[in-house]
């Protein structure tokens, strides 16, 4: 019953793992969203976000919802 945001590594393995986890969580989540990483360098993850701007600003436009 919680709101969930998944953040995959920016590579096929990361996105595939995220999709498997999304399928498991979707039936019980209040909402399910994820961070789009398709345009980022391979393997980019949360630790690689530039520190020169606030995280929420960086995430704006990257978090998308799952259609149910």
PyMOL Python script that loads the backbone (N, CA, C, O; Angstrom):
from pymol import cmd

cmd.read_pdbstr("""\
ATOM      1  N   UNK A   1       0.781  -1.193   0.000  1.00  0.00           N
ATOM      2  CA  UNK A   1       0.000   0.000   0.000  1.00  0.00           C
ATOM      3  C   UNK A   1       0.836   1.277   0.000  1.00  0.00           C
ATOM      4  O   UNK A   1       0.311   2.355   0.279  1.00  0.00           O
ATOM      5  N   UNK A   2       2.105   1.173  -0.303  1.00  0.00           N
ATOM      6  CA  UNK A   2       2.996   2.349  -0.299  1.00  0.00           C
ATOM      7  C   UNK A   2       3.228   2.866  -1.714  1.00  0.00           C
ATOM      8  O   UNK A   2       3.066   2.144  -2.698  1.00  0.00           O
ATOM      9  N   UNK A   3       3.613   4.139  -1.784  1.00  0.00           N
ATOM     10  CA  UNK A   3       4.054   4.720  -3.046  1.00  0.00           C
ATOM     11  C   UNK A   3       5.502   4.282  -3.267  1.00  0.00           C
ATOM     12  O   UNK A   3       6.332   4.394  -2.365  1.00  0.00           O
ATOM     13  N   UNK A   4       5.801   3.784  -4.464  1.00  0.00           N
ATOM     14  CA  UNK A   4       7.119   3.228  -4.756  1.00  0.00           C
ATOM     15  C   UNK A   4       7.728   3.937  -5.961  1.00  0.00           C
ATOM     16  O   UNK A   4       7.057   4.152  -6.970  1.00  0.00           O
ATOM     17  N   UNK A   5       8.997   4.295  -5.849  1.00  0.00           N
ATOM     18  CA  UNK A   5       9.764   4.815  -6.979  1.00  0.00           C
ATOM     19  C   UNK A   5      11.002   3.933  -7.126  1.00  0.00           C
ATOM     20  O   UNK A   5      11.809   3.829  -6.203  1.00  0.00           O
ATOM     21  N   UNK A   6      11.147   3.308  -8.278  1.00  0.00           N
ATOM     22  CA  UNK A   6      12.301   2.447  -8.563  1.00  0.00           C
ATOM     23  C   UNK A   6      13.312   3.236  -9.395  1.00  0.00           C
ATOM     24  O   UNK A   6      12.937   4.017 -10.270  1.00  0.00           O
ATOM     25  N   UNK A   7      14.597   3.021  -9.109  1.00  0.00           N
ATOM     26  CA  UNK A   7      15.663   3.758  -9.790  1.00  0.00           C
ATOM     27  C   UNK A   7      16.672   2.747 -10.302  1.00  0.00           C
ATOM     28  O   UNK A   7      17.540   2.308  -9.547  1.00  0.00           O
ATOM     29  N   UNK A   8      16.573   2.363 -11.584  1.00  0.00           N
ATOM     30  CA  UNK A   8      17.492   1.360 -12.115  1.00  0.00           C
ATOM     31  C   UNK A   8      18.836   1.961 -12.517  1.00  0.00           C
ATOM     32  O   UNK A   8      18.932   3.149 -12.825  1.00  0.00           O
ATOM     33  N   UNK A   9      19.868   1.121 -12.508  1.00  0.00           N
ATOM     34  CA  UNK A   9      21.115   1.517 -13.148  1.00  0.00           C
ATOM     35  C   UNK A   9      20.821   1.729 -14.627  1.00  0.00           C
ATOM     36  O   UNK A   9      19.902   1.120 -15.174  1.00  0.00           O
ATOM     37  N   UNK A  10      21.592   2.583 -15.265  1.00  0.00           N
ATOM     38  CA  UNK A  10      21.358   2.923 -16.673  1.00  0.00           C
ATOM     39  C   UNK A  10      22.034   1.916 -17.595  1.00  0.00           C
ATOM     40  O   UNK A  10      22.972   2.249 -18.320  1.00  0.00           O
ATOM     41  N   UNK A  11      21.550   0.696 -17.557  1.00  0.00           N
ATOM     42  CA  UNK A  11      22.010  -0.329 -18.489  1.00  0.00           C
ATOM     43  C   UNK A  11      20.908  -1.390 -18.580  1.00  0.00           C
ATOM     44  O   UNK A  11      19.954  -1.377 -17.802  1.00  0.00           O
ATOM     45  N   UNK A  12      21.056  -2.296 -19.532  1.00  0.00           N
ATOM     46  CA  UNK A  12      20.004  -3.302 -19.732  1.00  0.00           C
ATOM     47  C   UNK A  12      19.776  -4.152 -18.493  1.00  0.00           C
ATOM     48  O   UNK A  12      18.630  -4.444 -18.149  1.00  0.00           O
ATOM     49  N   UNK A  13      20.855  -4.559 -17.810  1.00  0.00           N
ATOM     50  CA  UNK A  13      20.696  -5.382 -16.613  1.00  0.00           C
ATOM     51  C   UNK A  13      19.910  -4.634 -15.531  1.00  0.00           C
ATOM     52  O   UNK A  13      19.030  -5.207 -14.888  1.00  0.00           O
ATOM     53  N   UNK A  14      20.231  -3.360 -15.338  1.00  0.00           N
ATOM     54  CA  UNK A  14      19.530  -2.572 -14.330  1.00  0.00           C
ATOM     55  C   UNK A  14      18.059  -2.402 -14.656  1.00  0.00           C
ATOM     56  O   UNK A  14      17.205  -2.547 -13.781  1.00  0.00           O
ATOM     57  N   UNK A  15      17.757  -2.092 -15.920  1.00  0.00           N
ATOM     58  CA  UNK A  15      16.354  -1.904 -16.308  1.00  0.00           C
ATOM     59  C   UNK A  15      15.590  -3.225 -16.269  1.00  0.00           C
ATOM     60  O   UNK A  15      14.422  -3.241 -15.882  1.00  0.00           O
ATOM     61  N   UNK A  16      16.213  -4.320 -16.657  1.00  0.00           N
ATOM     62  CA  UNK A  16      15.542  -5.629 -16.591  1.00  0.00           C
ATOM     63  C   UNK A  16      15.240  -6.014 -15.148  1.00  0.00           C
ATOM     64  O   UNK A  16      14.157  -6.519 -14.853  1.00  0.00           O
ATOM     65  N   UNK A  17      16.187  -5.779 -14.252  1.00  0.00           N
ATOM     66  CA  UNK A  17      15.961  -6.082 -12.834  1.00  0.00           C
ATOM     67  C   UNK A  17      14.826  -5.223 -12.282  1.00  0.00           C
ATOM     68  O   UNK A  17      13.991  -5.702 -11.515  1.00  0.00           O
ATOM     69  N   UNK A  18      14.803  -3.955 -12.678  1.00  0.00           N
ATOM     70  CA  UNK A  18      13.745  -3.068 -12.224  1.00  0.00           C
ATOM     71  C   UNK A  18      12.374  -3.546 -12.705  1.00  0.00           C
ATOM     72  O   UNK A  18      11.409  -3.518 -11.941  1.00  0.00           O
ATOM     73  N   UNK A  19      12.280  -3.977 -13.941  1.00  0.00           N
ATOM     74  CA  UNK A  19      10.999  -4.437 -14.466  1.00  0.00           C
ATOM     75  C   UNK A  19      10.508  -5.685 -13.728  1.00  0.00           C
ATOM     76  O   UNK A  19       9.311  -5.829 -13.483  1.00  0.00           O
ATOM     77  N   UNK A  20      11.424  -6.580 -13.378  1.00  0.00           N
ATOM     78  CA  UNK A  20      11.039  -7.768 -12.603  1.00  0.00           C
ATOM     79  C   UNK A  20      10.520  -7.354 -11.228  1.00  0.00           C
ATOM     80  O   UNK A  20       9.506  -7.870 -10.758  1.00  0.00           O
ATOM     81  N   UNK A  21      11.219  -6.424 -10.591  1.00  0.00           N
ATOM     82  CA  UNK A  21      10.792  -5.952  -9.280  1.00  0.00           C
ATOM     83  C   UNK A  21       9.460  -5.208  -9.382  1.00  0.00           C
ATOM     84  O   UNK A  21       8.604  -5.358  -8.510  1.00  0.00           O
ATOM     85  N   UNK A  22       9.275  -4.416 -10.425  1.00  0.00           N
ATOM     86  CA  UNK A  22       8.022  -3.690 -10.621  1.00  0.00           C
ATOM     87  C   UNK A  22       6.847  -4.662 -10.732  1.00  0.00           C
ATOM     88  O   UNK A  22       5.777  -4.407 -10.179  1.00  0.00           O
ATOM     89  N   UNK A  23       7.041  -5.759 -11.435  1.00  0.00           N
ATOM     90  CA  UNK A  23       5.966  -6.752 -11.588  1.00  0.00           C
ATOM     91  C   UNK A  23       5.593  -7.373 -10.245  1.00  0.00           C
ATOM     92  O   UNK A  23       4.426  -7.684 -10.004  1.00  0.00           O
ATOM     93  N   UNK A  24       6.569  -7.552  -9.384  1.00  0.00           N
ATOM     94  CA  UNK A  24       6.310  -8.118  -8.060  1.00  0.00           C
ATOM     95  C   UNK A  24       5.583  -7.107  -7.171  1.00  0.00           C
ATOM     96  O   UNK A  24       4.654  -7.463  -6.446  1.00  0.00           O
ATOM     97  N   UNK A  25       6.012  -5.848  -7.232  1.00  0.00           N
ATOM     98  CA  UNK A  25       5.467  -4.826  -6.347  1.00  0.00           C
ATOM     99  C   UNK A  25       4.128  -4.236  -6.803  1.00  0.00           C
ATOM    100  O   UNK A  25       3.334  -3.796  -5.972  1.00  0.00           O
ATOM    101  N   UNK A  26       3.878  -4.226  -8.087  1.00  0.00           N
ATOM    102  CA  UNK A  26       2.706  -3.539  -8.640  1.00  0.00           C
ATOM    103  C   UNK A  26       1.378  -3.925  -7.985  1.00  0.00           C
ATOM    104  O   UNK A  26       0.572  -3.040  -7.698  1.00  0.00           O
ATOM    105  N   UNK A  27       1.121  -5.205  -7.738  1.00  0.00           N
ATOM    106  CA  UNK A  27      -0.192  -5.544  -7.174  1.00  0.00           C
ATOM    107  C   UNK A  27      -0.445  -4.957  -5.785  1.00  0.00           C
ATOM    108  O   UNK A  27      -1.598  -4.744  -5.411  1.00  0.00           O
ATOM    109  N   UNK A  28       0.595  -4.696  -5.031  1.00  0.00           N
ATOM    110  CA  UNK A  28       0.382  -4.231  -3.663  1.00  0.00           C
ATOM    111  C   UNK A  28       0.787  -2.772  -3.430  1.00  0.00           C
ATOM    112  O   UNK A  28       0.580  -2.252  -2.333  1.00  0.00           O
ATOM    113  N   UNK A  29       1.350  -2.112  -4.420  1.00  0.00           N
ATOM    114  CA  UNK A  29       1.784  -0.725  -4.259  1.00  0.00           C
ATOM    115  C   UNK A  29       0.618   0.235  -4.466  1.00  0.00           C
ATOM    116  O   UNK A  29      -0.246  -0.001  -5.310  1.00  0.00           O
ATOM    117  N   UNK A  30       0.599   1.322  -3.690  1.00  0.00           N
ATOM    118  CA  UNK A  30      -0.406   2.368  -3.896  1.00  0.00           C
ATOM    119  C   UNK A  30      -0.161   3.054  -5.227  1.00  0.00           C
ATOM    120  O   UNK A  30      -1.101   3.344  -5.967  1.00  0.00           O
ATOM    121  N   UNK A  31       1.116   3.315  -5.532  1.00  0.00           N
ATOM    122  CA  UNK A  31       1.513   3.839  -6.837  1.00  0.00           C
ATOM    123  C   UNK A  31       2.901   3.297  -7.140  1.00  0.00           C
ATOM    124  O   UNK A  31       3.660   2.951  -6.235  1.00  0.00           O
ATOM    125  N   UNK A  32       3.216   3.231  -8.408  1.00  0.00           N
ATOM    126  CA  UNK A  32       4.511   2.697  -8.832  1.00  0.00           C
ATOM    127  C   UNK A  32       5.055   3.595  -9.930  1.00  0.00           C
ATOM    128  O   UNK A  32       4.418   3.790 -10.965  1.00  0.00           O
ATOM    129  N   UNK A  33       6.241   4.136  -9.691  1.00  0.00           N
ATOM    130  CA  UNK A  33       6.902   4.997 -10.660  1.00  0.00           C
ATOM    131  C   UNK A  33       8.355   4.560 -10.775  1.00  0.00           C
ATOM    132  O   UNK A  33       8.863   3.798  -9.952  1.00  0.00           O
ATOM    133  N   UNK A  34       9.016   5.066 -11.828  1.00  0.00           N
ATOM    134  CA  UNK A  34      10.444   4.807 -11.916  1.00  0.00           C
ATOM    135  C   UNK A  34      11.169   5.988 -12.525  1.00  0.00           C
ATOM    136  O   UNK A  34      10.570   6.857 -13.158  1.00  0.00           O
ATOM    137  N   UNK A  35      12.472   5.994 -12.318  1.00  0.00           N
ATOM    138  CA  UNK A  35      13.332   7.051 -12.833  1.00  0.00           C
ATOM    139  C   UNK A  35      13.827   6.622 -14.207  1.00  0.00           C
ATOM    140  O   UNK A  35      14.433   5.560 -14.352  1.00  0.00           O
ATOM    141  N   UNK A  36      13.567   7.452 -15.218  1.00  0.00           N
ATOM    142  CA  UNK A  36      14.038   7.160 -16.575  1.00  0.00           C
ATOM    143  C   UNK A  36      15.553   7.368 -16.636  1.00  0.00           C
ATOM    144  O   UNK A  36      16.058   8.422 -16.248  1.00  0.00           O
ATOM    145  N   UNK A  37      16.261   6.367 -17.120  1.00  0.00           N
ATOM    146  CA  UNK A  37      17.722   6.431 -17.199  1.00  0.00           C
ATOM    147  C   UNK A  37      18.232   6.151 -18.612  1.00  0.00           C
ATOM    148  O   UNK A  37      19.437   5.999 -18.816  1.00  0.00           O
ATOM    149  N   UNK A  38      17.333   6.083 -19.580  1.00  0.00           N
ATOM    150  CA  UNK A  38      17.714   5.703 -20.940  1.00  0.00           C
ATOM    151  C   UNK A  38      18.748   6.629 -21.573  1.00  0.00           C
ATOM    152  O   UNK A  38      19.552   6.190 -22.396  1.00  0.00           O
ATOM    153  N   UNK A  39      18.734   7.904 -21.196  1.00  0.00           N
ATOM    154  CA  UNK A  39      19.635   8.866 -21.833  1.00  0.00           C
ATOM    155  C   UNK A  39      20.926   9.095 -21.043  1.00  0.00           C
ATOM    156  O   UNK A  39      21.725   9.964 -21.392  1.00  0.00           O
ATOM    157  N   UNK A  40      21.128   8.316 -19.983  1.00  0.00           N
ATOM    158  CA  UNK A  40      22.311   8.478 -19.143  1.00  0.00           C
ATOM    159  C   UNK A  40      23.387   7.473 -19.539  1.00  0.00           C
ATOM    160  O   UNK A  40      23.106   6.488 -20.221  1.00  0.00           O
ATOM    161  N   UNK A  41      24.595   7.724 -19.116  1.00  0.00           N
ATOM    162  CA  UNK A  41      25.704   6.821 -19.435  1.00  0.00           C
ATOM    163  C   UNK A  41      25.498   5.445 -18.831  1.00  0.00           C
ATOM    164  O   UNK A  41      24.848   5.303 -17.795  1.00  0.00           O
ATOM    165  N   UNK A  42      26.052   4.436 -19.480  1.00  0.00           N
ATOM    166  CA  UNK A  42      25.879   3.053 -19.038  1.00  0.00           C
ATOM    167  C   UNK A  42      26.316   2.897 -17.585  1.00  0.00           C
ATOM    168  O   UNK A  42      27.418   3.292 -17.203  1.00  0.00           O
ATOM    169  N   UNK A  43      25.429   2.312 -16.786  1.00  0.00           N
ATOM    170  CA  UNK A  43      25.714   2.051 -15.394  1.00  0.00           C
ATOM    171  C   UNK A  43      25.456   3.221 -14.459  1.00  0.00           C
ATOM    172  O   UNK A  43      25.618   3.081 -13.246  1.00  0.00           O
ATOM    173  N   UNK A  44      25.055   4.380 -14.996  1.00  0.00           N
ATOM    174  CA  UNK A  44      24.764   5.552 -14.168  1.00  0.00           C
ATOM    175  C   UNK A  44      23.727   5.166 -13.119  1.00  0.00           C
ATOM    176  O   UNK A  44      22.722   4.531 -13.438  1.00  0.00           O
ATOM    177  N   UNK A  45      23.974   5.553 -11.860  1.00  0.00           N
ATOM    178  CA  UNK A  45      23.001   5.285 -10.812  1.00  0.00           C
ATOM    179  C   UNK A  45      22.917   6.476  -9.865  1.00  0.00           C
ATOM    180  O   UNK A  45      23.512   7.521 -10.131  1.00  0.00           O
ATOM    181  N   UNK A  46      22.192   6.332  -8.773  1.00  0.00           N
ATOM    182  CA  UNK A  46      21.945   7.443  -7.860  1.00  0.00           C
ATOM    183  C   UNK A  46      23.239   8.074  -7.343  1.00  0.00           C
ATOM    184  O   UNK A  46      23.279   9.279  -7.093  1.00  0.00           O
ATOM    185  N   UNK A  47      24.263   7.298  -7.186  1.00  0.00           N
ATOM    186  CA  UNK A  47      25.542   7.830  -6.686  1.00  0.00           C
ATOM    187  C   UNK A  47      26.220   8.749  -7.696  1.00  0.00           C
ATOM    188  O   UNK A  47      27.134   9.491  -7.336  1.00  0.00           O
ATOM    189  N   UNK A  48      25.791   8.711  -8.945  1.00  0.00           N
ATOM    190  CA  UNK A  48      26.413   9.513 -10.001  1.00  0.00           C
ATOM    191  C   UNK A  48      25.706  10.835 -10.277  1.00  0.00           C
ATOM    192  O   UNK A  48      26.140  11.593 -11.144  1.00  0.00           O
ATOM    193  N   UNK A  49      24.633  11.122  -9.562  1.00  0.00           N
ATOM    194  CA  UNK A  49      23.902  12.373  -9.792  1.00  0.00           C
ATOM    195  C   UNK A  49      24.824  13.544  -9.460  1.00  0.00           C
ATOM    196  O   UNK A  49      25.454  13.557  -8.403  1.00  0.00           O
ATOM    197  N   UNK A  50      24.906  14.523 -10.354  1.00  0.00           N
ATOM    198  CA  UNK A  50      25.756  15.693 -10.081  1.00  0.00           C
ATOM    199  C   UNK A  50      25.322  16.390  -8.794  1.00  0.00           C
ATOM    200  O   UNK A  50      24.129  16.498  -8.507  1.00  0.00           O
ATOM    201  N   UNK A  51      26.281  16.854  -8.038  1.00  0.00           N
ATOM    202  CA  UNK A  51      25.974  17.491  -6.761  1.00  0.00           C
ATOM    203  C   UNK A  51      25.802  19.003  -6.888  1.00  0.00           C
ATOM    204  O   UNK A  51      25.603  19.685  -5.883  1.00  0.00           O
ATOM    205  N   UNK A  52      25.876  19.539  -8.114  1.00  0.00           N
ATOM    206  CA  UNK A  52      25.770  20.982  -8.282  1.00  0.00           C
ATOM    207  C   UNK A  52      24.333  21.492  -8.344  1.00  0.00           C
ATOM    208  O   UNK A  52      24.112  22.699  -8.442  1.00  0.00           O
ATOM    209  N   UNK A  53      23.347  20.585  -8.288  1.00  0.00           N
ATOM    210  CA  UNK A  53      21.951  21.016  -8.226  1.00  0.00           C
ATOM    211  C   UNK A  53      21.194  20.069  -7.316  1.00  0.00           C
ATOM    212  O   UNK A  53      21.588  18.912  -7.166  1.00  0.00           O
ATOM    213  N   UNK A  54      20.106  20.541  -6.702  1.00  0.00           N
ATOM    214  CA  UNK A  54      19.346  19.691  -5.788  1.00  0.00           C
ATOM    215  C   UNK A  54      18.799  18.447  -6.493  1.00  0.00           C
ATOM    216  O   UNK A  54      18.415  18.496  -7.661  1.00  0.00           O
ATOM    217  N   UNK A  55      18.774  17.342  -5.763  1.00  0.00           N
ATOM    218  CA  UNK A  55      18.321  16.069  -6.318  1.00  0.00           C
ATOM    219  C   UNK A  55      16.914  16.160  -6.893  1.00  0.00           C
ATOM    220  O   UNK A  55      16.657  15.628  -7.974  1.00  0.00           O
ATOM    221  N   UNK A  56      15.999  16.824  -6.192  1.00  0.00           N
ATOM    222  CA  UNK A  56      14.623  16.903  -6.698  1.00  0.00           C
ATOM    223  C   UNK A  56      14.554  17.663  -8.013  1.00  0.00           C
ATOM    224  O   UNK A  56      13.729  17.339  -8.867  1.00  0.00           O
ATOM    225  N   UNK A  57      15.401  18.662  -8.192  1.00  0.00           N
ATOM    226  CA  UNK A  57      15.451  19.370  -9.480  1.00  0.00           C
ATOM    227  C   UNK A  57      15.950  18.428 -10.570  1.00  0.00           C
ATOM    228  O   UNK A  57      15.409  18.405 -11.675  1.00  0.00           O
ATOM    229  N   UNK A  58      16.973  17.661 -10.257  1.00  0.00           N
ATOM    230  CA  UNK A  58      17.537  16.726 -11.230  1.00  0.00           C
ATOM    231  C   UNK A  58      16.497  15.673 -11.622  1.00  0.00           C
ATOM    232  O   UNK A  58      16.414  15.276 -12.784  1.00  0.00           O
ATOM    233  N   UNK A  59      15.715  15.231 -10.655  1.00  0.00           N
ATOM    234  CA  UNK A  59      14.710  14.190 -10.913  1.00  0.00           C
ATOM    235  C   UNK A  59      13.495  14.705 -11.677  1.00  0.00           C
ATOM    236  O   UNK A  59      12.781  13.914 -12.293  1.00  0.00           O
ATOM    237  N   UNK A  60      13.248  15.994 -11.652  1.00  0.00           N
ATOM    238  CA  UNK A  60      12.075  16.557 -12.327  1.00  0.00           C
ATOM    239  C   UNK A  60      12.053  16.129 -13.787  1.00  0.00           C
ATOM    240  O   UNK A  60      13.029  16.328 -14.510  1.00  0.00           O
ATOM    241  N   UNK A  61      10.962  15.550 -14.215  1.00  0.00           N
ATOM    242  CA  UNK A  61      10.840  15.091 -15.587  1.00  0.00           C
ATOM    243  C   UNK A  61      11.386  13.700 -15.833  1.00  0.00           C
ATOM    244  O   UNK A  61      11.171  13.139 -16.907  1.00  0.00           O
ATOM    245  N   UNK A  62      12.088  13.127 -14.864  1.00  0.00           N
ATOM    246  CA  UNK A  62      12.634  11.783 -15.017  1.00  0.00           C
ATOM    247  C   UNK A  62      11.766  10.697 -14.383  1.00  0.00           C
ATOM    248  O   UNK A  62      11.872   9.528 -14.754  1.00  0.00           O
ATOM    249  N   UNK A  63      10.915  11.070 -13.437  1.00  0.00           N
ATOM    250  CA  UNK A  63      10.081  10.084 -12.750  1.00  0.00           C
ATOM    251  C   UNK A  63       8.793   9.926 -13.530  1.00  0.00           C
ATOM    252  O   UNK A  63       8.057  10.890 -13.743  1.00  0.00           O
ATOM    253  N   UNK A  64       8.528   8.700 -13.956  1.00  0.00           N
ATOM    254  CA  UNK A  64       7.325   8.412 -14.745  1.00  0.00           C
ATOM    255  C   UNK A  64       6.501   7.330 -14.048  1.00  0.00           C
ATOM    256  O   UNK A  64       7.040   6.489 -13.329  1.00  0.00           O
ATOM    257  N   UNK A  65       5.207   7.365 -14.271  1.00  0.00           N
ATOM    258  CA  UNK A  65       4.314   6.394 -13.651  1.00  0.00           C
ATOM    259  C   UNK A  65       4.063   5.185 -14.520  1.00  0.00           C
ATOM    260  O   UNK A  65       4.221   5.222 -15.740  1.00  0.00           O
ATOM    261  N   UNK A  66       3.678   4.135 -13.876  1.00  0.00           N
ATOM    262  CA  UNK A  66       3.328   2.896 -14.565  1.00  0.00           C
ATOM    263  C   UNK A  66       1.839   2.942 -14.883  1.00  0.00           C
ATOM    264  O   UNK A  66       1.025   3.261 -14.017  1.00  0.00           O
ATOM    265  N   UNK A  67       1.493   2.633 -16.088  1.00  0.00           N
ATOM    266  CA  UNK A  67       0.083   2.565 -16.472  1.00  0.00           C
ATOM    267  C   UNK A  67      -0.497   1.253 -15.964  1.00  0.00           C
ATOM    268  O   UNK A  67       0.060   0.181 -16.201  1.00  0.00           O
ATOM    269  N   UNK A  68      -1.611   1.350 -15.268  1.00  0.00           N
ATOM    270  CA  UNK A  68      -2.244   0.114 -14.724  1.00  0.00           C
ATOM    271  C   UNK A  68      -3.475  -0.228 -15.528  1.00  0.00           C
ATOM    272  O   UNK A  68      -4.146  -1.219 -15.239  1.00  0.00           O
TER     273      UNK A  68
END
""", "prot")
cmd.dss("prot")
cmd.show_as("cartoon", "prot")
cmd.util.cbc("prot")
cmd.orient("prot")
